[in-house]
Amino acid sequence: MAEERRSLRATALDRALLPLHRWVWRDAGRRARKLLRFAETEADGGRDLSRAAEVTRDPLLRRLYLRHAQDEERHARLFRARGRELLHSLPRNGGRASFEANFFAPGERGLDDLHVESGGDESLLAFLHLSEEAAAQRFVIYQEALAHDPETRDVFRRILHDEAFHMTYTHAQLMRICGPRTRRRIWQARLGRLWKAYLRVAAALAGVIGTLLLRVQYFVLLPPFVFLARRAARREPPGFAASRALPDARSQY
């Protein structure tokens, strides 16, 4: 456990973006909202793991899933408590929304949904291993970015200890169940995460393009029609126009 924790390193990309991470976490209001959102994610993960403990047929995994679920619930309480402390310490209206930068500072699982019943223990363990590994790497860089906030930094330090255990046990249990298929399972889970990341980026890009097209239509395409409508309105005589004579009701034409 201690060796695993000491070996934890932030990714090269996150380390290169350390100044950006520091800017994201500098604002107290944004920091509080992120912690509260992390609490929701951890609580949701705890419920998923409790469900996994119910459906698994492996008694050892059942105990480990329950232990993991209890850890997630404790993490949710830690994040929630610290987030509320920060919110209460802000001046009135000091917690108003600002740029959240969720893409640069996501929580543990981000928008990845954990479907417990859709796969077996192999898929679940591979997913959990990659998720906990990514969380541990992010929490390492968050600790460095929070040098100005020792209390919040200590929350991440305490949680990082559990993340290292989660990362270790999921890999060990995956090797016990899969044996030589462990690496293939991890790669399948990694490709699944990449596909979900692509879908998130594509959805965000589609939203930006849609907003841009609507603005182009409003400011470029709509004004000519408004001009033509106003010009046609000026040609209309004022007042009521006489109606056309009604045709002879006795004729079929």
Secondary structure as GFF3:
##gff-version 3
##sequence-region A 1 253
A	DSSP	alpha_helix	2	6	.	.	.	ID=ss1
A	DSSP	alpha_helix	12	16	.	.	.	ID=ss2
A	DSSP	alpha_helix	18	26	.	.	.	ID=ss3
A	DSSP	alpha_helix	28	55	.	.	.	ID=ss4
A	DSSP	alpha_helix	59	89	.	.	.	ID=ss5
A	DSSP	alpha_helix	121	145	.	.	.	ID=ss6
A	DSSP	alpha_helix	150	178	.	.	.	ID=ss7
A	DSSP	three_ten_helix	179	181	.	.	.	ID=ss8
A	DSSP	alpha_helix	182	216	.	.	.	ID=ss9
A	DSSP	pi_helix	217	221	.	.	.	ID=ss10
A	DSSP	alpha_helix	222	235	.	.	.	ID=ss11
###
